[in-house]
Amino acid sequence: MRLYALAFGAHPDDVEMSCGGTLSMLHRHGKSFGIVDFTRGEMGTRGNATIRAKEAKEAARILGADVRVNLGISDSDIERSRKNLLKVVEVIRKYQPEIVFAPYREERHPDHVHTHQLVSNAMFYSGLRKLKTGTLAAYRPRRAFYYMQHRTFIPTVYVDISNDFETKVDAIKAHKSQFFNPASKDPETVLSTPEFMDYLLGRMRYFGRMAGVRYAEPFWTLEAVTITDFDSVI
C-alpha cells in the first residue's frame, strides 16, 4: 500500500496532539496516511501497553488513518542504533510516502529527540539502492514537516485545521488513560490535568491567530516551501 503521508511519533498520542488536525484534513481531502508509533508507551505513568494499543487504534479510526504501525522499540530506550534505523527505513520503503511528519529536533523528552534523528536519517538512507532491506526497493520521501511538542520554535508553515479541530480533539481524548479522567485511579501527570487540555486548545487558537485562521498547527521545514498556486494562499 502506497500512502501519501506517514506521521511518526515516539509514543501513542504524540501524533494526535501535534499534527492530528493536519492528518484529519488530509483524510477529508482524500489523501491516504499512516501513523507509525516507535514504542507502546509502556513506561508511561498511566495505563499500560495493552490499554494504550486499544486507544491508539480508536484514535487512528477517528482521524481516518489507513494504517497504524508500532515498531516495538522499547519506551524510554529509543537508541540511535543501526537496528532501529533500519526499522524506520523499512516502513518508509513499504509505504512510500510523499511527505513525512516527525518531531522537531529540540525537545524535552529524549525519546522525541531520538525519533527526530532516526526519521531524518532514515529519510536519506531509505533512498540508497545498495542498502538492502529484504525485497523492498529504495525510496526517498519528498519532504518532512516537523511538528511542535513541548519545545516551541518559529514555524515555517501553518496548517489551517479549523474544519478538523473537533476531530483532532476527539482523537486526543481517545487516549483515555493519558488525559483528564476524574474516575481514574492512576497517579496524576501533567497530561492528565484539566489544564493540559486547555493548554493544547489555547496553542491551537494562538497559532490560528498567527496564521489568520481560527485554529492552526505549526510546522518547521528544512527546505523552503514552494508556492505554485496563489489561489491557495491566504
mmCIF file of the C-alpha atoms, coordinates in Angstrom:
data_MODEL
# 
_entry.id   MODEL 
# 
loop_
_atom_site.group_PDB 
_atom_site.id 
_atom_site.type_symbol 
_atom_site.label_atom_id 
_atom_site.label_alt_id 
_atom_site.label_comp_id 
_atom_site.label_asym_id 
_atom_site.label_entity_id 
_atom_site.label_seq_id 
_atom_site.pdbx_PDB_ins_code 
_atom_site.Cartn_x 
_atom_site.Cartn_y 
_atom_site.Cartn_z 
_atom_site.occupancy 
_atom_site.B_iso_or_equiv 
_atom_site.pdbx_formal_charge 
_atom_site.auth_seq_id 
_atom_site.auth_comp_id 
_atom_site.auth_asym_id 
_atom_site.auth_atom_id 
_atom_site.pdbx_PDB_model_num 
ATOM 1   C CA . MET A 1 1   ? 0.000   0.000  0.000  1.00 0.00 ? 1   MET A CA 1 
ATOM 2   C CA . ARG A 1 2   ? 1.423   3.350  -1.027 1.00 0.00 ? 2   ARG A CA 1 
ATOM 3   C CA . LEU A 1 3   ? 0.447   6.242  1.247  1.00 0.00 ? 3   LEU A CA 1 
ATOM 4   C CA . TYR A 1 4   ? 0.539   9.968  0.688  1.00 0.00 ? 4   TYR A CA 1 
ATOM 5   C CA . ALA A 1 5   ? 1.910   10.668 4.192  1.00 0.00 ? 5   ALA A CA 1 
ATOM 6   C CA . LEU A 1 6   ? 3.441   8.922  7.197  1.00 0.00 ? 6   LEU A CA 1 
ATOM 7   C CA . ALA A 1 7   ? 3.344   10.520 10.644 1.00 0.00 ? 7   ALA A CA 1 
ATOM 8   C CA . PHE A 1 8   ? 5.964   9.275  13.114 1.00 0.00 ? 8   PHE A CA 1 
ATOM 9   C CA . GLY A 1 9   ? 5.710   9.593  16.888 1.00 0.00 ? 9   GLY A CA 1 
ATOM 10  C CA . ALA A 1 10  ? 7.767   8.278  19.786 1.00 0.00 ? 10  ALA A CA 1 
ATOM 11  C CA . HIS A 1 11  ? 4.674   7.267  21.786 1.00 0.00 ? 11  HIS A CA 1 
ATOM 12  C CA . PRO A 1 12  ? 0.989   6.633  21.092 1.00 0.00 ? 12  PRO A CA 1 
ATOM 13  C CA . ASP A 1 13  ? -0.803  10.040 21.312 1.00 0.00 ? 13  ASP A CA 1 
ATOM 14  C CA . ASP A 1 14  ? 2.228   12.124 20.204 1.00 0.00 ? 14  ASP A CA 1 
ATOM 15  C CA . VAL A 1 15  ? 0.944   12.361 16.638 1.00 0.00 ? 15  VAL A CA 1 
ATOM 16  C CA . GLU A 1 16  ? -2.634  13.126 17.693 1.00 0.00 ? 16  GLU A CA 1 
ATOM 17  C CA . MET A 1 17  ? -1.576  16.042 19.902 1.00 0.00 ? 17  MET A CA 1 
ATOM 18  C CA . SER A 1 18  ? 0.900   17.506 17.421 1.00 0.00 ? 18  SER A CA 1 
ATOM 19  C CA . CYS A 1 19  ? -0.466  17.008 13.907 1.00 0.00 ? 19  CYS A CA 1 
ATOM 20  C CA . GLY A 1 20  ? -3.814  15.253 14.300 1.00 0.00 ? 20  GLY A CA 1 
ATOM 21  C CA . GLY A 1 21  ? -5.696  18.145 12.720 1.00 0.00 ? 21  GLY A CA 1 
ATOM 22  C CA . THR A 1 22  ? -3.475  18.091 9.660  1.00 0.00 ? 22  THR A CA 1 
ATOM 23  C CA . LEU A 1 23  ? -3.929  14.333 9.262  1.00 0.00 ? 23  LEU A CA 1 
ATOM 24  C CA . SER A 1 24  ? -7.704  14.717 9.562  1.00 0.00 ? 24  SER A CA 1 
ATOM 25  C CA . MET A 1 25  ? -7.580  17.386 6.861  1.00 0.00 ? 25  MET A CA 1 
ATOM 26  C CA . LEU A 1 26  ? -5.612  15.064 4.563  1.00 0.00 ? 26  LEU A CA 1 
ATOM 27  C CA . HIS A 1 27  ? -8.237  12.377 5.063  1.00 0.00 ? 27  HIS A CA 1 
ATOM 28  C CA . ARG A 1 28  ? -11.072 14.818 4.239  1.00 0.00 ? 28  ARG A CA 1 
ATOM 29  C CA . HIS A 1 29  ? -9.304  15.700 1.009  1.00 0.00 ? 29  HIS A CA 1 
ATOM 30  C CA . GLY A 1 30  ? -8.934  12.060 0.010  1.00 0.00 ? 30  GLY A CA 1 
ATOM 31  C CA . LYS A 1 31  ? -5.247  11.714 0.878  1.00 0.00 ? 31  LYS A CA 1 
ATOM 32  C CA . SER A 1 32  ? -4.093  8.450  2.433  1.00 0.00 ? 32  SER A CA 1 
ATOM 33  C CA . PHE A 1 33  ? -1.889  8.425  5.510  1.00 0.00 ? 33  PHE A CA 1 
ATOM 34  C CA . GLY A 1 34  ? -0.455  6.162  8.160  1.00 0.00 ? 34  GLY A CA 1 
ATOM 35  C CA . ILE A 1 35  ? 0.724   6.608  11.737 1.00 0.00 ? 35  ILE A CA 1 
ATOM 36  C CA . VAL A 1 36  ? 3.928   4.976  12.981 1.00 0.00 ? 36  VAL A CA 1 
ATOM 37  C CA . ASP A 1 37  ? 4.489   4.738  16.736 1.00 0.00 ? 37  ASP A CA 1 
ATOM 38  C CA . PHE A 1 38  ? 8.033   3.905  17.777 1.00 0.00 ? 38  PHE A CA 1 
ATOM 39  C CA . THR A 1 39  ? 7.029   2.484  21.178 1.00 0.00 ? 39  THR A CA 1 
ATOM 40  C CA . ARG A 1 40  ? 3.975   1.169  23.003 1.00 0.00 ? 40  ARG A CA 1 
ATOM 41  C CA . GLY A 1 41  ? 4.283   3.845  25.673 1.00 0.00 ? 41  GLY A CA 1 
ATOM 42  C CA . GLU A 1 42  ? 4.751   1.147  28.281 1.00 0.00 ? 42  GLU A CA 1 
ATOM 43  C CA . MET A 1 43  ? 6.900   3.340  30.531 1.00 0.00 ? 43  MET A CA 1 
ATOM 44  C CA . GLY A 1 44  ? 4.166   5.932  30.944 1.00 0.00 ? 44  GLY A CA 1 
ATOM 45  C CA . THR A 1 45  ? 2.829   6.605  34.448 1.00 0.00 ? 45  THR A CA 1 
ATOM 46  C CA . ARG A 1 46  ? -0.763  5.898  33.405 1.00 0.00 ? 46  ARG A CA 1 
ATOM 47  C CA . GLY A 1 47  ? -2.203  2.951  31.523 1.00 0.00 ? 47  GLY A CA 1 
ATOM 48  C CA . ASN A 1 48  ? -0.203  0.050  30.080 1.00 0.00 ? 48  ASN A CA 1 
ATOM 49  C CA . ALA A 1 49  ? 0.834   -1.267 26.678 1.00 0.00 ? 49  ALA A CA 1 
ATOM 50  C CA . THR A 1 50  ? -2.411  -3.202 26.127 1.00 0.00 ? 50  THR A CA 1 
ATOM 51  C CA . ILE A 1 51  ? -4.670  -0.296 27.053 1.00 0.00 ? 51  ILE A CA 1 
ATOM 52  C CA . ARG A 1 52  ? -2.658  2.148  25.002 1.00 0.00 ? 52  ARG A CA 1 
ATOM 53  C CA . ALA A 1 53  ? -2.745  -0.101 21.925 1.00 0.00 ? 53  ALA A CA 1 
ATOM 54  C CA . LYS A 1 54  ? -6.563  -0.137 22.045 1.00 0.00 ? 54  LYS A CA 1 
ATOM 55  C CA . GLU A 1 55  ? -6.670  3.634  22.497 1.00 0.00 ? 55  GLU A CA 1 
ATOM 56  C CA . ALA A 1 56  ? -4.253  4.155  19.599 1.00 0.00 ? 56  ALA A CA 1 
ATOM 57  C CA . LYS A 1 57  ? -6.409  2.014  17.326 1.00 0.00 ? 57  LYS A CA 1 
ATOM 58  C CA . GLU A 1 58  ? -9.503  4.046  18.173 1.00 0.00 ? 58  GLU A CA 1 
ATOM 59  C CA . ALA A 1 59  ? -7.685  7.362  17.683 1.00 0.00 ? 59  ALA A CA 1 
ATOM 60  C CA . ALA A 1 60  ? -6.446  6.205  14.273 1.00 0.00 ? 60  ALA A CA 1 
ATOM 61  C CA . ARG A 1 61  ? -10.015 5.326  13.293 1.00 0.00 ? 61  ARG A CA 1 
ATOM 62  C CA . ILE A 1 62  ? -11.248 8.769  14.323 1.00 0.00 ? 62  ILE A CA 1 
ATOM 63  C CA . LEU A 1 63  ? -8.575  10.529 12.250 1.00 0.00 ? 63  LEU A CA 1 
ATOM 64  C CA . GLY A 1 64  ? -9.177  8.283  9.229  1.00 0.00 ? 64  GLY A CA 1 
ATOM 65  C CA . ALA A 1 65  ? -5.746  6.632  9.170  1.00 0.00 ? 65  ALA A CA 1 
ATOM 66  C CA . ASP A 1 66  ? -5.283  3.892  6.596  1.00 0.00 ? 66  ASP A CA 1 
ATOM 67  C CA . VAL A 1 67  ? -2.775  2.052  8.792  1.00 0.00 ? 67  VAL A CA 1 
ATOM 68  C CA . ARG A 1 68  ? -1.211  2.381  12.234 1.00 0.00 ? 68  ARG A CA 1 
ATOM 69  C CA . VAL A 1 69  ? 2.092   0.595  12.827 1.00 0.00 ? 69  VAL A CA 1 
ATOM 70  C CA . ASN A 1 70  ? 4.060   0.074  16.031 1.00 0.00 ? 70  ASN A CA 1 
ATOM 71  C CA . LEU A 1 71  ? 7.791   -0.536 15.605 1.00 0.00 ? 71  LEU A CA 1 
ATOM 72  C CA . GLY A 1 72  ? 8.064   -2.219 19.008 1.00 0.00 ? 72  GLY A CA 1 
ATOM 73  C CA . ILE A 1 73  ? 11.056  -0.173 20.167 1.00 0.00 ? 73  ILE A CA 1 
ATOM 74  C CA . SER A 1 74  ? 11.452  -0.027 23.952 1.00 0.00 ? 74  SER A CA 1 
ATOM 75  C CA . ASP A 1 75  ? 9.898   3.028  25.555 1.00 0.00 ? 75  ASP A CA 1 
ATOM 76  C CA . SER A 1 76  ? 12.495  5.360  27.140 1.00 0.00 ? 76  SER A CA 1 
ATOM 77  C CA . ASP A 1 77  ? 15.163  3.469  25.175 1.00 0.00 ? 77  ASP A CA 1 
ATOM 78  C CA . ILE A 1 78  ? 14.913  4.729  21.598 1.00 0.00 ? 78  ILE A CA 1 
ATOM 79  C CA . GLU A 1 79  ? 18.534  4.205  20.672 1.00 0.00 ? 79  GLU A CA 1 
ATOM 80  C CA . ARG A 1 80  ? 20.064  5.726  17.562 1.00 0.00 ? 80  ARG A CA 1 
ATOM 81  C CA . SER A 1 81  ? 21.161  2.251  16.512 1.00 0.00 ? 81  SER A CA 1 
ATOM 82  C CA . ARG A 1 82  ? 21.538  0.593  13.123 1.00 0.00 ? 82  ARG A CA 1 
ATOM 83  C CA . LYS A 1 83  ? 18.750  -1.816 14.068 1.00 0.00 ? 83  LYS A CA 1 
ATOM 84  C CA . ASN A 1 84  ? 16.274  0.968  14.805 1.00 0.00 ? 84  ASN A CA 1 
ATOM 85  C CA . LEU A 1 85  ? 17.342  2.969  11.767 1.00 0.00 ? 85  LEU A CA 1 
ATOM 86  C CA . LEU A 1 86  ? 16.594  0.019  9.507  1.00 0.00 ? 86  LEU A CA 1 
ATOM 87  C CA . LYS A 1 87  ? 13.157  -0.401 11.101 1.00 0.00 ? 87  LYS A CA 1 
ATOM 88  C CA . VAL A 1 88  ? 12.315  3.146  10.024 1.00 0.00 ? 88  VAL A CA 1 
ATOM 89  C CA . VAL A 1 89  ? 13.868  2.664  6.579  1.00 0.00 ? 89  VAL A CA 1 
ATOM 90  C CA . GLU A 1 90  ? 11.760  -0.441 6.058  1.00 0.00 ? 90  GLU A CA 1 
ATOM 91  C CA . VAL A 1 91  ? 8.474   1.249  6.941  1.00 0.00 ? 91  VAL A CA 1 
ATOM 92  C CA . ILE A 1 92  ? 9.303   4.203  4.653  1.00 0.00 ? 92  ILE A CA 1 
ATOM 93  C CA . ARG A 1 93  ? 10.106  1.854  1.787  1.00 0.00 ? 93  ARG A CA 1 
ATOM 94  C CA . LYS A 1 94  ? 6.990   -0.218 2.418  1.00 0.00 ? 94  LYS A CA 1 
ATOM 95  C CA . TYR A 1 95  ? 4.534   2.695  2.316  1.00 0.00 ? 95  TYR A CA 1 
ATOM 96  C CA . GLN A 1 96  ? 6.499   5.101  0.074  1.00 0.00 ? 96  GLN A CA 1 
ATOM 97  C CA . PRO A 1 97  ? 5.054   8.350  1.485  1.00 0.00 ? 97  PRO A CA 1 
ATOM 98  C CA . GLU A 1 98  ? 5.444   11.574 -0.405 1.00 0.00 ? 98  GLU A CA 1 
ATOM 99  C CA . ILE A 1 99  ? 5.639   13.518 2.866  1.00 0.00 ? 99  ILE A CA 1 
ATOM 100 C CA . VAL A 1 100 ? 6.650   12.655 6.413  1.00 0.00 ? 100 VAL A CA 1 
ATOM 101 C CA . PHE A 1 101 ? 5.684   14.182 9.768  1.00 0.00 ? 101 PHE A CA 1 
ATOM 102 C CA . ALA A 1 102 ? 8.050   13.816 12.728 1.00 0.00 ? 102 ALA A CA 1 
ATOM 103 C CA . PRO A 1 103 ? 9.042   15.560 15.986 1.00 0.00 ? 103 PRO A CA 1 
ATOM 104 C CA . TYR A 1 104 ? 11.090  18.748 15.874 1.00 0.00 ? 104 TYR A CA 1 
ATOM 105 C CA . ARG A 1 105 ? 14.815  18.362 16.569 1.00 0.00 ? 105 ARG A CA 1 
ATOM 106 C CA . GLU A 1 106 ? 14.839  20.052 20.006 1.00 0.00 ? 106 GLU A CA 1 
ATOM 107 C CA . GLU A 1 107 ? 12.651  18.524 22.703 1.00 0.00 ? 107 GLU A CA 1 
ATOM 108 C CA . ARG A 1 108 ? 12.461  17.951 26.448 1.00 0.00 ? 108 ARG A CA 1 
ATOM 109 C CA . HIS A 1 109 ? 11.906  14.194 26.153 1.00 0.00 ? 109 HIS A CA 1 
ATOM 110 C CA . PRO A 1 110 ? 14.962  12.299 24.791 1.00 0.00 ? 110 PRO A CA 1 
ATOM 111 C CA . ASP A 1 111 ? 12.656  9.811  23.042 1.00 0.00 ? 111 ASP A CA 1 
ATOM 112 C CA . HIS A 1 112 ? 11.266  12.637 20.912 1.00 0.00 ? 112 HIS A CA 1 
ATOM 113 C CA . VAL A 1 113 ? 14.750  13.877 20.023 1.00 0.00 ? 113 VAL A CA 1 
ATOM 114 C CA . HIS A 1 114 ? 15.908  10.396 19.042 1.00 0.00 ? 114 HIS A CA 1 
ATOM 115 C CA . THR A 1 115 ? 12.742  9.843  17.000 1.00 0.00 ? 115 THR A CA 1 
ATOM 116 C CA . HIS A 1 116 ? 13.505  13.041 15.084 1.00 0.00 ? 116 HIS A CA 1 
ATOM 117 C CA . GLN A 1 117 ? 17.063  11.921 14.433 1.00 0.00 ? 117 GLN A CA 1 
ATOM 118 C CA . LEU A 1 118 ? 16.134  8.409  13.323 1.00 0.00 ? 118 LEU A CA 1 
ATOM 119 C CA . VAL A 1 119 ? 13.373  9.584  10.986 1.00 0.00 ? 119 VAL A CA 1 
ATOM 120 C CA . SER A 1 120 ? 15.541  12.331 9.477  1.00 0.00 ? 120 SER A CA 1 
ATOM 121 C CA . ASN A 1 121 ? 18.408  9.911  8.878  1.00 0.00 ? 121 ASN A CA 1 
ATOM 122 C CA . ALA A 1 122 ? 16.122  7.170  7.572  1.00 0.00 ? 122 ALA A CA 1 
ATOM 123 C CA . MET A 1 123 ? 14.596  9.522  5.018  1.00 0.00 ? 123 MET A CA 1 
ATOM 124 C CA . PHE A 1 124 ? 18.013  9.796  3.402  1.00 0.00 ? 124 PHE A CA 1 
ATOM 125 C CA . TYR A 1 125 ? 19.214  6.219  3.831  1.00 0.00 ? 125 TYR A CA 1 
ATOM 126 C CA . SER A 1 126 ? 15.943  4.789  2.506  1.00 0.00 ? 126 SER A CA 1 
ATOM 127 C CA . GLY A 1 127 ? 16.946  6.163  -0.897 1.00 0.00 ? 127 GLY A CA 1 
ATOM 128 C CA . LEU A 1 128 ? 20.257  4.280  -1.081 1.00 0.00 ? 128 LEU A CA 1 
ATOM 129 C CA . ARG A 1 129 ? 19.906  1.417  -3.561 1.00 0.00 ? 129 ARG A CA 1 
ATOM 130 C CA . LYS A 1 130 ? 22.771  -0.577 -2.085 1.00 0.00 ? 130 LYS A CA 1 
ATOM 131 C CA . LEU A 1 131 ? 21.228  -0.537 1.390  1.00 0.00 ? 131 LEU A CA 1 
ATOM 132 C CA . LYS A 1 132 ? 19.245  -3.763 1.366  1.00 0.00 ? 132 LYS A CA 1 
ATOM 133 C CA . THR A 1 133 ? 16.066  -4.344 3.383  1.00 0.00 ? 133 THR A CA 1 
ATOM 134 C CA . GLY A 1 134 ? 14.746  -7.614 2.032  1.00 0.00 ? 134 GLY A CA 1 
ATOM 135 C CA . THR A 1 135 ? 12.864  -7.156 -1.225 1.00 0.00 ? 135 THR A CA 1 
ATOM 136 C CA . LEU A 1 136 ? 11.839  -3.551 -0.526 1.00 0.00 ? 136 LEU A CA 1 
ATOM 137 C CA . ALA A 1 137 ? 13.066  -1.126 -3.174 1.00 0.00 ? 137 ALA A CA 1 
ATOM 138 C CA . ALA A 1 138 ? 14.947  2.074  -2.397 1.00 0.00 ? 138 ALA A CA 1 
ATOM 139 C CA . TYR A 1 139 ? 12.661  5.063  -1.932 1.00 0.00 ? 139 TYR A CA 1 
ATOM 140 C CA . ARG A 1 140 ? 13.051  8.582  -0.554 1.00 0.00 ? 140 ARG A CA 1 
ATOM 141 C CA . PRO A 1 141 ? 10.154  10.869 0.543  1.00 0.00 ? 141 PRO A CA 1 
ATOM 142 C CA . ARG A 1 142 ? 9.977   14.343 -0.971 1.00 0.00 ? 142 ARG A CA 1 
ATOM 143 C CA . ARG A 1 143 ? 9.646   16.415 2.204  1.00 0.00 ? 143 ARG A CA 1 
ATOM 144 C CA . ALA A 1 144 ? 9.489   16.320 6.001  1.00 0.00 ? 144 ALA A CA 1 
ATOM 145 C CA . PHE A 1 145 ? 7.316   18.509 8.213  1.00 0.00 ? 145 PHE A CA 1 
ATOM 146 C CA . TYR A 1 146 ? 8.485   18.651 11.835 1.00 0.00 ? 146 TYR A CA 1 
ATOM 147 C CA . TYR A 1 147 ? 5.794   19.231 14.437 1.00 0.00 ? 147 TYR A CA 1 
ATOM 148 C CA . MET A 1 148 ? 5.799   21.023 17.788 1.00 0.00 ? 148 MET A CA 1 
ATOM 149 C CA . GLN A 1 149 ? 5.570   19.255 21.142 1.00 0.00 ? 149 GLN A CA 1 
ATOM 150 C CA . HIS A 1 150 ? 6.922   20.672 24.423 1.00 0.00 ? 150 HIS A CA 1 
ATOM 151 C CA . ARG A 1 151 ? 9.556   22.997 22.984 1.00 0.00 ? 151 ARG A CA 1 
ATOM 152 C CA . THR A 1 152 ? 8.442   25.844 20.749 1.00 0.00 ? 152 THR A CA 1 
ATOM 153 C CA . PHE A 1 153 ? 10.009  27.147 17.550 1.00 0.00 ? 153 PHE A CA 1 
ATOM 154 C CA . ILE A 1 154 ? 9.333   29.753 14.884 1.00 0.00 ? 154 ILE A CA 1 
ATOM 155 C CA . PRO A 1 155 ? 7.136   27.911 12.354 1.00 0.00 ? 155 PRO A CA 1 
ATOM 156 C CA . THR A 1 156 ? 7.863   27.971 8.660  1.00 0.00 ? 156 THR A CA 1 
ATOM 157 C CA . VAL A 1 157 ? 4.423   26.527 7.831  1.00 0.00 ? 157 VAL A CA 1 
ATOM 158 C CA . TYR A 1 158 ? 0.975   26.841 9.407  1.00 0.00 ? 158 TYR A CA 1 
ATOM 159 C CA . VAL A 1 159 ? -1.812  24.403 8.562  1.00 0.00 ? 159 VAL A CA 1 
ATOM 160 C CA . ASP A 1 160 ? -5.386  25.628 8.943  1.00 0.00 ? 160 ASP A CA 1 
ATOM 161 C CA . ILE A 1 161 ? -7.199  22.959 10.970 1.00 0.00 ? 161 ILE A CA 1 
ATOM 162 C CA . SER A 1 162 ? -10.335 24.987 11.695 1.00 0.00 ? 162 SER A CA 1 
ATOM 163 C CA . ASN A 1 163 ? -12.530 22.371 9.993  1.00 0.00 ? 163 ASN A CA 1 
ATOM 164 C CA . ASP A 1 164 ? -10.709 19.499 11.705 1.00 0.00 ? 164 ASP A CA 1 
ATOM 165 C CA . PHE A 1 165 ? -10.376 20.884 15.208 1.00 0.00 ? 165 PHE A CA 1 
ATOM 166 C CA . GLU A 1 166 ? -13.128 18.761 16.737 1.00 0.00 ? 166 GLU A CA 1 
ATOM 167 C CA . THR A 1 167 ? -11.853 15.583 15.089 1.00 0.00 ? 167 THR A CA 1 
ATOM 168 C CA . LYS A 1 168 ? -8.388  16.242 16.483 1.00 0.00 ? 168 LYS A CA 1 
ATOM 169 C CA . VAL A 1 169 ? -9.779  16.762 19.992 1.00 0.00 ? 169 VAL A CA 1 
ATOM 170 C CA . ASP A 1 170 ? -11.811 13.550 19.727 1.00 0.00 ? 170 ASP A CA 1 
ATOM 171 C CA . ALA A 1 171 ? -8.686  11.639 18.652 1.00 0.00 ? 171 ALA A CA 1 
ATOM 172 C CA . ILE A 1 172 ? -6.716  13.015 21.592 1.00 0.00 ? 172 ILE A CA 1 
ATOM 173 C CA . LYS A 1 173 ? -9.486  12.107 24.011 1.00 0.00 ? 173 LYS A CA 1 
ATOM 174 C CA . ALA A 1 174 ? -9.494  8.546  22.653 1.00 0.00 ? 174 ALA A CA 1 
ATOM 175 C CA . HIS A 1 175 ? -6.327  8.110  24.720 1.00 0.00 ? 175 HIS A CA 1 
ATOM 176 C CA . LYS A 1 176 ? -8.470  7.983  27.845 1.00 0.00 ? 176 LYS A CA 1 
ATOM 177 C CA . SER A 1 177 ? -5.769  6.594  30.112 1.00 0.00 ? 177 SER A CA 1 
ATOM 178 C CA . GLN A 1 178 ? -3.472  9.552  29.479 1.00 0.00 ? 178 GLN A CA 1 
ATOM 179 C CA . PHE A 1 179 ? -5.714  12.585 29.798 1.00 0.00 ? 179 PHE A CA 1 
ATOM 180 C CA . PHE A 1 180 ? -8.097  14.030 32.367 1.00 0.00 ? 180 PHE A CA 1 
ATOM 181 C CA . ASN A 1 181 ? -10.416 11.397 33.784 1.00 0.00 ? 181 ASN A CA 1 
ATOM 182 C CA . PRO A 1 182 ? -11.807 12.041 37.283 1.00 0.00 ? 182 PRO A CA 1 
ATOM 183 C CA . ALA A 1 183 ? -12.659 8.328  37.625 1.00 0.00 ? 183 ALA A CA 1 
ATOM 184 C CA . SER A 1 184 ? -9.081  7.186  37.047 1.00 0.00 ? 184 SER A CA 1 
ATOM 185 C CA . LYS A 1 185 ? -7.125  5.675  39.943 1.00 0.00 ? 185 LYS A CA 1 
ATOM 186 C CA . ASP A 1 186 ? -3.758  6.213  38.224 1.00 0.00 ? 186 ASP A CA 1 
ATOM 187 C CA . PRO A 1 187 ? -1.299  8.845  39.520 1.00 0.00 ? 187 PRO A CA 1 
ATOM 188 C CA . GLU A 1 188 ? -1.771  12.320 38.108 1.00 0.00 ? 188 GLU A CA 1 
ATOM 189 C CA . THR A 1 189 ? 0.598   13.578 35.430 1.00 0.00 ? 189 THR A CA 1 
ATOM 190 C CA . VAL A 1 190 ? 0.944   16.867 33.591 1.00 0.00 ? 190 VAL A CA 1 
ATOM 191 C CA . LEU A 1 191 ? -1.118  15.459 30.707 1.00 0.00 ? 191 LEU A CA 1 
ATOM 192 C CA . SER A 1 192 ? -3.930  14.202 32.952 1.00 0.00 ? 192 SER A CA 1 
ATOM 193 C CA . THR A 1 193 ? -4.750  17.580 34.487 1.00 0.00 ? 193 THR A CA 1 
ATOM 194 C CA . PRO A 1 194 ? -7.710  19.570 33.095 1.00 0.00 ? 194 PRO A CA 1 
ATOM 195 C CA . GLU A 1 195 ? -5.334  22.474 32.472 1.00 0.00 ? 195 GLU A CA 1 
ATOM 196 C CA . PHE A 1 196 ? -3.288  20.489 29.942 1.00 0.00 ? 196 PHE A CA 1 
ATOM 197 C CA . MET A 1 197 ? -6.178  20.181 27.503 1.00 0.00 ? 197 MET A CA 1 
ATOM 198 C CA . ASP A 1 198 ? -6.831  23.898 27.974 1.00 0.00 ? 198 ASP A CA 1 
ATOM 199 C CA . TYR A 1 199 ? -3.186  24.472 27.051 1.00 0.00 ? 199 TYR A CA 1 
ATOM 200 C CA . LEU A 1 200 ? -3.487  22.407 23.860 1.00 0.00 ? 200 LEU A CA 1 
ATOM 201 C CA . LEU A 1 201 ? -6.640  24.256 22.826 1.00 0.00 ? 201 LEU A CA 1 
ATOM 202 C CA . GLY A 1 202 ? -5.040  27.599 23.579 1.00 0.00 ? 202 GLY A CA 1 
ATOM 203 C CA . ARG A 1 203 ? -1.995  26.752 21.488 1.00 0.00 ? 203 ARG A CA 1 
ATOM 204 C CA . MET A 1 204 ? -4.138  25.815 18.507 1.00 0.00 ? 204 MET A CA 1 
ATOM 205 C CA . ARG A 1 205 ? -6.004  29.123 18.860 1.00 0.00 ? 205 ARG A CA 1 
ATOM 206 C CA . TYR A 1 206 ? -2.749  31.059 19.237 1.00 0.00 ? 206 TYR A CA 1 
ATOM 207 C CA . PHE A 1 207 ? -1.192  29.657 16.075 1.00 0.00 ? 207 PHE A CA 1 
ATOM 208 C CA . GLY A 1 208 ? -4.505  30.076 14.319 1.00 0.00 ? 208 GLY A CA 1 
ATOM 209 C CA . ARG A 1 209 ? -4.347  33.759 15.226 1.00 0.00 ? 209 ARG A CA 1 
ATOM 210 C CA . MET A 1 210 ? -0.813  33.967 13.850 1.00 0.00 ? 210 MET A CA 1 
ATOM 211 C CA . ALA A 1 211 ? -1.988  32.342 10.620 1.00 0.00 ? 211 ALA A CA 1 
ATOM 212 C CA . GLY A 1 212 ? -5.147  34.434 10.280 1.00 0.00 ? 212 GLY A CA 1 
ATOM 213 C CA . VAL A 1 213 ? -7.498  31.497 10.848 1.00 0.00 ? 213 VAL A CA 1 
ATOM 214 C CA . ARG A 1 214 ? -9.391  30.084 13.826 1.00 0.00 ? 214 ARG A CA 1 
ATOM 215 C CA . TYR A 1 215 ? -7.167  27.076 14.614 1.00 0.00 ? 215 TYR A CA 1 
ATOM 216 C CA . ALA A 1 216 ? -3.791  26.040 13.191 1.00 0.00 ? 216 ALA A CA 1 
ATOM 217 C CA . GLU A 1 217 ? -0.948  23.587 13.677 1.00 0.00 ? 217 GLU A CA 1 
ATOM 218 C CA . PRO A 1 218 ? 2.655   24.840 13.338 1.00 0.00 ? 218 PRO A CA 1 
ATOM 219 C CA . PHE A 1 219 ? 5.439   23.038 11.476 1.00 0.00 ? 219 PHE A CA 1 
ATOM 220 C CA . TRP A 1 220 ? 9.093   23.596 10.661 1.00 0.00 ? 220 TRP A CA 1 
ATOM 221 C CA . THR A 1 221 ? 10.681  22.574 7.384  1.00 0.00 ? 221 THR A CA 1 
ATOM 222 C CA . LEU A 1 222 ? 14.345  22.347 6.500  1.00 0.00 ? 222 LEU A CA 1 
ATOM 223 C CA . GLU A 1 223 ? 13.738  23.056 2.829  1.00 0.00 ? 223 GLU A CA 1 
ATOM 224 C CA . ALA A 1 224 ? 11.889  26.087 1.505  1.00 0.00 ? 224 ALA A CA 1 
ATOM 225 C CA . VAL A 1 225 ? 8.202   25.578 0.764  1.00 0.00 ? 225 VAL A CA 1 
ATOM 226 C CA . THR A 1 226 ? 7.438   26.385 -2.878 1.00 0.00 ? 226 THR A CA 1 
ATOM 227 C CA . ILE A 1 227 ? 4.119   28.011 -3.806 1.00 0.00 ? 227 ILE A CA 1 
ATOM 228 C CA . THR A 1 228 ? 2.722   27.027 -7.193 1.00 0.00 ? 228 THR A CA 1 
ATOM 229 C CA . ASP A 1 229 ? -0.830  28.312 -6.845 1.00 0.00 ? 229 ASP A CA 1 
ATOM 230 C CA . PHE A 1 230 ? -1.531  31.671 -5.199 1.00 0.00 ? 230 PHE A CA 1 
ATOM 231 C CA . ASP A 1 231 ? -5.249  30.866 -5.070 1.00 0.00 ? 231 ASP A CA 1 
ATOM 232 C CA . SER A 1 232 ? -4.454  28.647 -2.076 1.00 0.00 ? 232 SER A CA 1 
ATOM 233 C CA . VAL A 1 233 ? -2.565  31.363 -0.198 1.00 0.00 ? 233 VAL A CA 1 
ATOM 234 C CA . ILE A 1 234 ? -4.399  33.362 2.461  1.00 0.00 ? 234 ILE A CA 1 
# 
